[in-house]
Amino acid sequence: MNDICGGIAERLNRDCQCVSLDRAALRRALTEALTAHDAGADLHALIDAGCPNLFSDSAVFVGADCLRRMAEIVAAVEAVAALPAWRERVLAWAPATARYAPKYPGVFLGYDFHLSAAGPQLIEINTNAGGGLLNAVLAQAQQACCEDVPAIVSGAPPAAAVEQDYVDMFRAEWRAERAGQGEVPLGRIAIVDEQPQTQFLYPEFLLFRSLFERHGIAATVCDPTELVCRDGALWRGGERIDLVYNRLTDFSLETPASAALREAWLSGAAVVTPHPHAHALYADKRNLTLLSDEAALAALGVDAAVRAALLAGIPRTRLVRREDAEVLWAARRQLFFKPAAGFGGKAAYRGDKLTKRVFEEVLTGGYVAQALVPPSGRHLSVDAAPTELKVDLRNYVYRGRVQLVSARLYQGQTTNFRTPGGGFAPVLAVLEREVEMGTAAS
C-alpha cells in the first residue's frame, strides 16, 4: 500500500489489537439519546437481539492524507453530477419517477471506499446510507487503546456536533423546497421503511425520532402503507407529514406499497428525502461506467483535473452485456459483478466465486462488472483467536461535504453485520507527522 493509505495507519491496523469500545458507555449513550417518547426502549437489547454484530469492539486507523483523498473524489463526483449533460445522460436510463427534480438534493449520500495500493477506490454510492446516527453515538463510547495511540490520531467529532449537523441537514431540505414561500418551520417528520420494527437498523429509527423531538420536531416511525396522500398533503392518520426521511430500498417508489409516498413526491405534497432523483444521479451503478471512462467524461464536458481524480479513484466499471459473455467469463477473477439498483451487497458476486449458473443470471441484464479492488484488512483478536477482517469505509455526505467517516468490518464477499468481531467501527485519523511508534504497534 502506498504512503497515502499505508504507513503508520496500516501498521496500526495490523498490530494494534486493543478493545477500544466501552460497552457500558455505549449502553449509557444509547439510553441517554432517547426522549420520553422512547424512554422505555432498551436499544442495546434490541441491537443484541436483532443484530448482535452491529458494533465492532475496535476502531480502524486511516491516514489523514487518505481521508483527504476520499473527500477529493467525493468533490469530483459532485462536480460531475451538477453538469446538465450528466443529468441528461443518466436520467435517460432512470425510471420515470426519477425525472422529477425537486429543489433539495437529498440526505445521507454514502460514498463507500476500499483502500488499495493506488489509494482509496470508490466502489459505490448509496442514497439511503444507514448507520450515520449509530456511528455518531458509537464514536463517543471509545476508550484509549495502546499507550501511544492518542498522541498520533485525531478522534471522531463530538456526537452533539454531528447530531446538530444532521438536524440542520433535514431543515435545509425543508427550506430548499419552500424557498420563496415564507418561513414555515418544519413540524413533523415520518421515518419510513417497510415493516420498520423488523429492520435490523430499527434502533437507529428510534434514535432519529428522539433526535428530531429533542430539536422541537415531531416525529413518527411507520410503514409506507400507513401513509395517505389527500387534499394536497401527506398524512398518517390525523397527523400531517411535512417531510419523509425515506429509508426504503424501493428507490424509484414504484411498488404498490409506496403509492402514497410516490404521489406525495411527484405532487410536492411532502418533502421526500432521499428521493428517486438523487438515486438516479448518484447511486445507479450504471453511472460508475461513465465515471470511470475517460472518453465518456470528456464527452460530458468534465474538465481534466476532475477527470484525473475520478479515473484515479474509481475502479473501471463496464455494463454487462450478453455479447461480451466470453470476455467477461475469461476475466471474471479480476471482476466484481453488481446489480445496477442493488444495495447491501445483495445479489453481488466476486467473479472468482461465480458458477456458470449464476453467471447466466448475471447475463440476463441489469448488472455492471467492476474491476476487483480487494478491501484492506484489520487484524484483531476475536474470542482469543487472531482474525483478519475486511474494511469498507463509508463517507456520509451532504451537498458535497463529508459529515462523518465510519468503517464496516466483515468477512465474506460483502459487508453483512454477521461476522463475530465485525460491524460498524469508528475511524481514527492518523496524523501525518512522523512519530515514534513505541507501544502503539506492539
C-alpha positions as CSV (number, residue, x, y, z in Angstrom):
1,M,0.0,0.0,0.0
2,N,1.3,3.5,-0.8
3,D,2.0,6.4,1.6
4,I,-1.5,7.8,1.0
5,C,-3.3,5.0,2.8
6,G,-0.4,2.9,4.3
7,G,2.4,3.8,6.6
8,I,1.6,4.2,10.3
9,A,-2.2,3.6,9.8
10,E,-1.5,0.3,8.0
11,R,0.8,-0.8,10.8
12,L,-1.7,0.1,13.5
13,N,-4.5,-1.8,11.7
14,R,-2.2,-4.8,11.6
15,D,-0.6,-4.7,15.1
16,C,-2.9,-2.7,17.4
17,Q,-5.5,-5.2,18.6
18,C,-6.9,-3.3,21.6
19,V,-10.5,-3.4,22.5
20,S,-11.5,0.3,22.3
21,L,-15.3,0.1,22.6
22,D,-16.6,0.7,26.2
23,R,-19.8,-1.4,26.0
24,A,-21.1,0.1,29.3
25,A,-20.6,3.6,27.9
26,L,-22.3,2.7,24.7
27,R,-25.3,1.4,26.6
28,R,-25.5,4.7,28.6
29,A,-25.1,6.8,25.4
30,L,-27.9,4.9,23.7
31,T,-30.2,5.2,26.7
32,E,-29.5,8.9,27.2
33,A,-30.1,9.6,23.5
34,L,-33.8,8.7,23.8
35,T,-36.5,11.1,24.7
36,A,-39.6,10.4,26.8
37,H,-41.3,9.0,23.7
38,D,-38.9,6.0,23.6
39,A,-37.5,6.1,27.1
40,G,-38.8,2.6,27.8
41,A,-36.9,1.1,24.9
42,D,-33.7,-0.8,25.5
43,L,-31.8,-0.1,22.3
44,H,-28.8,-2.2,23.4
45,A,-31.1,-5.2,24.0
46,L,-32.8,-4.5,20.6
47,I,-29.4,-4.5,18.9
48,D,-28.2,-7.6,20.7
49,A,-31.4,-9.4,19.7
50,G,-31.7,-8.2,16.1
51,C,-28.1,-7.6,15.1
52,P,-25.5,-8.7,17.7
53,N,-22.6,-8.0,15.4
54,L,-23.6,-4.4,14.7
55,F,-20.7,-2.8,16.5
56,S,-17.1,-3.9,16.4
57,D,-15.0,-3.7,19.6
58,S,-12.2,-1.9,17.9
59,A,-11.5,1.2,15.8
60,V,-10.0,1.5,12.3
61,F,-7.0,3.7,11.6
62,V,-6.8,5.7,8.3
63,G,-4.2,8.2,7.3
64,A,-5.2,11.9,7.2
65,D,-4.0,12.1,3.6
66,C,-6.2,9.1,2.7
67,L,-9.2,10.8,4.2
68,R,-8.5,14.0,2.2
69,R,-8.1,12.0,-1.0
70,M,-11.6,10.4,-0.4
71,A,-13.0,13.9,0.1
72,E,-11.4,15.0,-3.2
73,I,-13.0,12.0,-5.0
74,V,-16.4,12.9,-3.5
75,A,-16.0,16.5,-4.7
76,A,-15.1,15.3,-8.2
77,V,-18.3,13.2,-8.4
78,E,-20.4,16.1,-7.1
79,A,-18.9,18.4,-9.8
80,V,-19.9,15.9,-12.5
81,A,-23.4,15.4,-11.0
82,A,-24.0,19.1,-11.3
83,L,-23.5,19.1,-15.1
84,P,-26.6,19.3,-17.2
85,A,-25.1,16.8,-19.7
86,W,-24.6,14.3,-16.8
87,R,-28.2,14.7,-15.7
88,E,-29.5,14.2,-19.3
89,R,-27.3,11.1,-19.7
90,V,-28.2,9.3,-16.5
91,L,-31.8,10.2,-16.4
92,A,-32.2,8.6,-19.8
93,W,-31.8,5.2,-18.2
94,A,-33.6,6.1,-15.0
95,P,-37.2,5.2,-14.1
96,A,-39.9,7.8,-14.8
97,T,-40.3,8.8,-11.1
98,A,-36.6,9.9,-11.0
99,R,-37.1,12.5,-13.7
100,Y,-38.9,14.8,-11.4
101,A,-36.3,17.1,-9.9
102,P,-37.0,18.8,-6.6
103,K,-35.3,21.8,-5.1
104,Y,-33.5,19.8,-2.4
105,P,-30.6,17.4,-3.0
106,G,-31.4,14.5,-0.6
107,V,-29.9,13.5,2.7
108,F,-27.3,10.9,3.6
109,L,-25.4,10.0,0.5
110,G,-23.0,7.2,1.3
111,Y,-19.7,7.1,-0.6
112,D,-18.1,3.6,0.0
113,F,-14.4,3.1,-0.4
114,H,-11.8,0.3,-0.3
115,L,-8.2,1.2,0.3
116,S,-5.7,0.0,-2.2
117,A,-2.1,0.3,-3.3
118,A,-3.3,3.1,-5.6
119,G,-5.1,5.0,-2.8
120,P,-8.8,5.0,-1.9
121,Q,-11.1,3.5,-4.5
122,L,-14.8,4.5,-4.7
123,I,-16.6,1.2,-5.2
124,E,-20.2,2.5,-5.0
125,I,-22.5,5.3,-3.9
126,N,-25.7,4.8,-1.9
127,T,-28.6,7.3,-1.4
128,N,-30.1,6.0,1.9
129,A,-26.9,5.2,3.7
130,G,-27.8,3.8,7.1
131,G,-25.7,4.0,10.3
132,G,-25.0,7.7,10.4
133,L,-26.5,8.3,13.8
134,L,-25.4,5.0,15.2
135,N,-21.9,5.8,14.3
136,A,-22.1,9.2,15.9
137,V,-23.0,7.6,19.2
138,L,-20.5,4.7,18.8
139,A,-17.6,7.1,18.3
140,Q,-18.3,8.6,21.8
141,A,-18.1,5.2,23.6
142,Q,-14.4,4.6,22.8
143,Q,-11.6,4.3,25.3
144,A,-7.9,5.0,24.5
145,C,-6.2,1.9,23.1
146,C,-2.4,1.4,23.1
147,E,-0.4,3.9,25.2
148,D,0.9,5.9,22.3
149,V,-2.2,6.0,20.0
150,P,-3.8,9.1,21.4
151,A,-0.7,11.2,20.5
152,I,-0.9,10.3,16.8
153,V,-4.6,10.1,16.0
154,S,-7.5,12.5,15.7
155,G,-10.7,11.2,17.1
156,A,-14.2,11.5,15.6
157,P,-16.1,14.8,16.1
158,P,-18.3,15.1,19.2
159,A,-21.7,13.4,18.8
160,A,-23.5,16.6,19.6
161,A,-21.9,18.4,16.7
162,V,-22.7,15.5,14.3
163,E,-26.3,15.3,15.5
164,Q,-26.8,19.1,15.1
165,D,-25.3,18.8,11.6
166,Y,-27.9,16.1,10.8
167,V,-30.8,18.1,12.1
168,D,-29.6,21.2,10.2
169,M,-29.4,19.0,7.1
170,F,-33.1,18.0,7.3
171,R,-34.1,21.6,7.9
172,A,-32.1,22.6,4.9
173,E,-34.0,20.2,2.8
174,W,-37.3,21.6,4.0
175,R,-36.2,25.2,3.5
176,A,-34.9,24.5,0.0
177,E,-38.2,23.1,-1.2
178,R,-40.2,26.0,0.4
179,A,-37.8,28.7,-1.0
180,G,-39.9,31.8,-1.7
181,Q,-43.0,30.6,0.2
182,G,-42.3,32.3,3.5
183,E,-40.7,30.9,6.7
184,V,-42.7,28.0,7.9
185,P,-41.0,25.7,10.5
186,L,-40.5,22.0,9.8
187,G,-43.2,20.5,12.0
188,R,-43.4,16.7,11.6
189,I,-41.1,14.0,10.1
190,A,-42.1,10.5,9.3
191,I,-39.2,7.9,9.3
192,V,-40.4,5.4,6.7
193,D,-39.3,1.8,6.0
194,E,-41.1,-1.4,5.1
195,Q,-42.2,-3.0,8.4
196,P,-39.7,-0.8,10.3
197,Q,-39.8,-2.9,13.5
198,T,-38.4,-5.9,11.6
199,Q,-35.4,-3.9,10.2
200,F,-32.1,-4.6,11.8
201,L,-31.4,-0.8,11.9
202,Y,-34.8,-0.2,13.7
203,P,-32.8,1.1,16.7
204,E,-31.5,3.9,14.6
205,F,-35.0,4.9,13.6
206,L,-35.8,5.3,17.3
207,L,-32.6,7.4,17.7
208,F,-33.6,9.6,14.9
209,R,-37.1,10.1,16.3
210,S,-35.7,11.1,19.6
211,L,-33.1,13.4,17.9
212,F,-35.8,15.2,16.0
213,E,-38.0,15.5,19.0
214,R,-35.2,17.0,21.1
215,H,-34.9,19.7,18.5
216,G,-38.6,20.5,18.5
217,I,-39.7,18.5,15.5
218,A,-42.5,15.9,16.0
219,A,-41.5,12.5,14.5
220,T,-43.0,9.1,13.9
221,V,-41.8,5.8,12.5
222,C,-44.0,4.0,10.1
223,D,-44.5,1.7,7.1
224,P,-45.3,3.4,3.8
225,T,-48.7,1.7,3.6
226,E,-49.7,3.7,6.7
227,L,-49.5,7.0,4.7
228,V,-52.3,8.6,2.7
229,C,-51.9,11.5,0.3
230,R,-55.1,13.7,0.2
231,D,-56.0,17.3,0.0
232,G,-52.6,18.2,-1.3
233,A,-50.8,16.8,1.8
234,L,-49.4,13.6,3.2
235,W,-51.0,12.1,6.3
236,R,-50.5,9.3,8.8
237,G,-53.9,9.1,10.5
238,G,-54.7,12.6,11.6
239,E,-51.1,13.8,11.6
240,R,-49.9,15.8,8.6
241,I,-46.4,14.9,7.5
242,D,-44.1,17.7,6.3
243,L,-41.1,15.6,5.5
244,V,-40.4,11.9,5.0
245,Y,-37.0,10.5,5.9
246,N,-37.1,7.7,3.4
247,R,-35.3,4.5,4.4
248,L,-36.9,2.3,1.8
249,T,-34.9,0.3,-0.7
250,D,-37.7,0.8,-3.3
251,F,-35.5,3.6,-4.7
252,S,-37.9,4.6,-7.5
253,L,-41.0,4.4,-5.3
254,E,-42.7,2.2,-7.9
255,T,-44.1,-0.7,-5.8
256,P,-47.8,-0.6,-4.7
257,A,-46.7,-0.2,-1.1
258,S,-45.1,3.1,-2.0
259,A,-48.1,4.5,-3.8
260,A,-49.0,7.3,-1.3
261,L,-45.3,8.2,-1.0
262,R,-44.9,8.3,-4.7
263,E,-47.9,10.6,-5.1
264,A,-46.7,12.9,-2.4
265,W,-43.2,13.0,-4.0
266,L,-44.4,13.8,-7.5
267,S,-47.1,16.3,-6.4
268,G,-44.9,18.1,-3.9
269,A,-47.3,17.3,-1.1
270,A,-44.3,16.5,1.2
271,V,-40.6,16.6,1.1
272,V,-39.3,13.1,0.5
273,T,-35.6,12.6,1.2
274,P,-33.6,10.8,-0.1
275,H,-35.6,10.6,-3.3
276,P,-35.6,8.8,-6.7
277,H,-33.9,11.8,-8.5
278,A,-30.9,11.6,-6.1
279,H,-30.7,7.8,-6.7
280,A,-30.6,8.3,-10.4
281,L,-27.9,11.0,-10.3
282,Y,-25.6,9.1,-7.9
283,A,-26.5,5.6,-6.9
284,D,-27.5,3.7,-10.0
285,K,-24.4,1.6,-10.5
286,R,-24.5,2.1,-14.3
287,N,-23.3,5.6,-13.5
288,L,-19.9,4.1,-12.5
289,T,-19.4,3.0,-16.1
290,L,-19.4,6.7,-17.1
291,L,-17.4,8.0,-14.1
292,S,-14.6,5.5,-14.8
293,D,-14.5,6.1,-18.5
294,E,-12.2,8.9,-19.7
295,A,-13.8,9.2,-23.1
296,A,-17.3,9.4,-21.6
297,L,-16.3,12.0,-19.1
298,A,-14.6,14.1,-21.8
299,A,-17.8,13.9,-23.9
300,L,-19.8,15.2,-21.0
301,G,-17.6,18.2,-20.7
302,V,-15.8,17.2,-17.5
303,D,-12.6,19.2,-17.1
304,A,-9.2,17.5,-17.0
305,A,-8.5,17.8,-13.3
306,V,-11.8,16.3,-12.3
307,R,-11.4,13.5,-14.8
308,A,-8.0,12.7,-13.4
309,A,-9.4,12.5,-9.8
310,L,-12.2,10.2,-10.9
311,L,-10.1,7.9,-13.1
312,A,-7.5,7.5,-10.2
313,G,-10.2,6.9,-7.6
314,I,-12.9,4.8,-9.3
315,P,-12.2,1.2,-10.5
316,R,-13.0,0.7,-14.2
317,T,-16.6,-0.4,-14.5
318,R,-18.5,-1.7,-17.5
319,L,-22.0,-2.7,-18.4
320,V,-22.6,-6.5,-18.5
321,R,-23.9,-7.4,-22.0
322,R,-24.6,-10.9,-23.2
323,E,-22.5,-10.3,-26.3
324,D,-19.5,-9.8,-24.0
325,A,-20.1,-13.1,-22.1
326,E,-16.9,-14.8,-23.3
327,V,-14.7,-11.9,-22.5
328,L,-16.3,-11.4,-19.1
329,W,-16.1,-15.0,-18.1
330,A,-12.4,-15.2,-19.1
331,A,-11.7,-12.1,-16.9
332,R,-14.1,-12.9,-14.1
333,R,-11.4,-13.5,-11.4
334,Q,-10.5,-9.8,-11.7
335,L,-14.1,-8.5,-11.6
336,F,-16.9,-7.9,-9.2
337,F,-20.5,-8.1,-10.5
338,K,-23.2,-5.9,-9.1
339,P,-26.9,-5.2,-10.0
340,A,-27.4,-1.7,-11.1
341,A,-30.1,-1.0,-8.5
342,G,-28.5,-3.2,-5.8
343,F,-27.9,-2.4,-2.2
344,G,-26.3,-4.0,0.8
345,G,-24.3,-6.4,-1.3
346,K,-27.4,-8.4,-2.3
347,A,-27.1,-10.4,-5.5
348,A,-23.5,-9.1,-5.9
349,Y,-20.7,-11.6,-6.7
350,R,-17.0,-11.8,-6.8
351,G,-16.1,-13.2,-10.2
352,D,-13.8,-15.9,-8.8
353,K,-16.8,-17.2,-6.8
354,L,-19.2,-17.3,-9.8
355,T,-20.7,-20.6,-11.1
356,K,-21.8,-20.9,-14.7
357,R,-25.4,-21.0,-13.5
358,V,-25.1,-17.7,-11.6
359,F,-23.2,-16.1,-14.4
360,E,-26.1,-16.9,-16.7
361,E,-28.4,-15.0,-14.4
362,V,-25.9,-12.1,-14.4
363,L,-26.0,-12.0,-18.2
364,T,-29.8,-11.6,-18.2
365,G,-29.2,-7.8,-17.7
366,G,-29.1,-5.1,-15.2
367,Y,-25.5,-5.8,-14.0
368,V,-22.2,-4.0,-14.1
369,A,-18.8,-5.6,-13.8
370,Q,-16.3,-3.6,-11.8
371,A,-12.5,-4.1,-11.6
372,L,-12.0,-6.0,-8.4
373,V,-10.4,-3.9,-5.6
374,P,-9.8,-6.2,-2.6
375,P,-10.5,-4.4,0.7
376,S,-7.8,-3.6,3.2
377,G,-7.5,-5.6,6.4
378,R,-7.9,-5.1,10.1
379,H,-6.2,-7.6,12.3
380,L,-8.0,-8.3,15.6
381,S,-8.2,-10.9,18.3
382,V,-11.7,-12.3,18.3
383,D,-12.5,-14.8,21.1
384,A,-8.8,-15.1,21.7
385,A,-8.1,-16.1,18.1
386,P,-6.2,-13.9,15.6
387,T,-8.6,-12.8,13.0
388,E,-8.3,-10.7,9.8
389,L,-11.4,-8.7,8.9
390,K,-12.0,-6.7,5.8
391,V,-12.5,-3.0,5.8
392,D,-15.1,-0.9,4.0
393,L,-15.1,2.9,4.6
394,R,-18.3,4.9,4.3
395,N,-18.3,8.7,3.9
396,Y,-21.6,10.2,4.9
397,V,-22.0,13.2,2.6
398,Y,-24.4,16.2,2.2
399,R,-24.1,18.7,-0.5
400,G,-20.6,17.5,-1.3
401,R,-19.3,17.9,2.3
402,V,-18.2,14.8,4.3
403,Q,-20.0,14.8,7.6
404,L,-18.6,11.6,9.1
405,V,-16.4,8.7,8.1
406,S,-17.1,5.3,9.5
407,A,-15.8,1.8,8.9
408,R,-17.5,-1.6,8.5
409,L,-15.6,-4.7,9.4
410,Y,-16.6,-8.1,7.9
411,Q,-15.7,-11.4,6.4
412,G,-17.1,-12.8,3.2
413,Q,-17.9,-11.1,-0.1
414,T,-19.8,-8.1,1.2
415,T,-20.5,-6.2,4.4
416,N,-23.1,-8.3,6.3
417,F,-23.1,-7.5,10.0
418,R,-22.9,-11.2,10.7
419,T,-19.2,-11.5,11.4
420,P,-18.1,-12.0,15.0
421,G,-15.8,-9.1,15.9
422,G,-17.2,-7.1,12.9
423,G,-19.7,-4.4,12.4
424,F,-19.5,-0.6,12.5
425,A,-16.3,0.8,13.8
426,P,-15.1,4.4,14.3
427,V,-12.4,5.8,12.0
428,L,-9.4,7.4,13.7
429,A,-7.4,9.7,11.5
430,V,-3.6,9.1,11.8
431,L,-1.7,12.4,11.8
432,E,0.8,12.8,9.0
433,R,3.8,13.9,11.1
434,E,6.5,11.2,11.7
435,V,6.2,9.8,15.2
436,E,8.0,7.2,17.2
437,M,5.5,4.3,17.3
438,G,6.6,3.0,20.7
439,T,3.9,0.7,22.1
440,A,1.3,1.8,19.5
441,A,2.2,-1.1,17.3
442,S,3.2,-3.5,19.9
